[in-house]
Amino acid sequence: MSEDAVLYAVDGPVATVTLNRPDKLNVINQAVVDGVTQSMKKAEADRAVSVVVLRGAGRSFCAGYDLAREYPEGDVDKSSALWWHDNFTRGLGFYLTIFDLKKPVIASVQGHAVGAGCWLTMVCDLTVCADTARFGEPEIRFSSSGSMVLMPWMMGIKRARELIYMGDQIDAETAKDIGLVNRIYPAAELEASTMRYARRLALMAPEALQRAKLAINRTMEEAGFKNALRAGVDVISAIYAEETSVVRDFRAAVAKDGLTTALRNRNALFKE
């Protein structure tokens, strides 16, 4: 595990897994995937740990995938829908590592949880956040779409459609109202409040917590949760292999003005 990309600590019955790329807003690369996966396995194996907290260092929880990330295999063919399908299938396995963990996982969110960062919060059992947190899936604005179609499982279909179709971000209060968030705390108190919340949960018998999580997960699986995620991978993969006019224009803007400016200018088009 890369100790630079992900930190792991245990305090009594609570394990804390920290995304540790604060200068990059904790965007996900292979080191983060490996670090989170190994940390979750470590927490699973530690009988003294009852609850896991997943958090991000710095000013944001996670701003999605690292657009400059390297891929684990040698041959990369981003024009191939089959290549994207394999890539997203691996990504799905990463998120299901958290969903399938026997012990409950609490996402503690400050700043942005967008794209893959938003997906991370949704596969956690519970989510608490700072009152300044923002959530969303902006991929469609760049001719993409999240392959893990999680939002319909967390809120009503109409609201999920709007967020996925529009790529808008929502604030903490809205996220709580629609079921993405359990608790909201003042930003300055998030870390301490998260630990109090986690310790309260850890007072429960670990056997009961694990059985409760398993029962809920099994119910979701019987309703088709995992099949829906796999179907999302099947359907969405092709769009990533296609060079749409939006993709061509955005790449040209990145080459001309840089990624940060291109992102800002593209997002500015969607302001009401």
C-alpha positions, 0 to 999 in steps of 0.5 A: 500500500502506498502510505503517501496516497492513503493513510490508515489508522486505528483508534479503539474500535474505529479505523480511519482510511484517509485519501491523502492527495490533498494538493490534487483534491484527493482524485483517484489514481491507481495508488489510491485504489490499491491503498483503499482496497488494502486498508479495507481488507486490513480493517476487515481482518482486525477483530478489534475494529467495528467501524471504518471512517473513509475521509479525505485530507485537505479541503475536499473529500474527493474530486473524482478520478485523476484525468492524468492517471496511469492504468495498470495494464500495459496496452491502453486503447481508449478508442475501444469500448471493450477496453473501457468495459474492462476498465470500468469492471475493475472500477466496479470491483473497487467500489464493491470492496467497500459495499461488501465490507462486513463492517459499516463504513462512514464517509466523512465529506468536506469540500467536493465529493463529485464524480467518482468521489460522489460514488465513493460516498454512495457505496459507504453505509452512512455519510456525514458531511460539512455544511459546506460540502458539495455533491454531484456527477458532472461527467455528462457535461464532458460527453461522459456518464458515470458507469456506476449508476448509483443515484437512482438507488439513493433517491427518487428516479426523477431527482436522480435523472435531473442530477445525472442529466444536468451534471449539477452540484448540490449543497449539503442540505439538499443532499440530506433532503434527498437521502445522500447524507445522514448528518451535517456538521459545521465544517470546523467540527467535522472531524470531531463530530465524525469520530463521535458518530463513529464511536456511537455506532461502535457501541453496538455489538459488532456481530449485530452490526455486521448482520444488519449490514448483510441483511440490508445488502442482501435486500438490495442485491435481491432487488437487483442492485449489483446487476444494475451496476453491471448493466451500467458498465455494459451500457456506458462503456461505449460512450467513452470510446466515442470521440464526440464533437463535445470531446473534440472541442474540449480537448482543443480547449485543454490544449489551448488554455490548460485543463483548469481553464477549460473545465471552468469555461465548460462549466460556466455554460451551464449556469442558470 
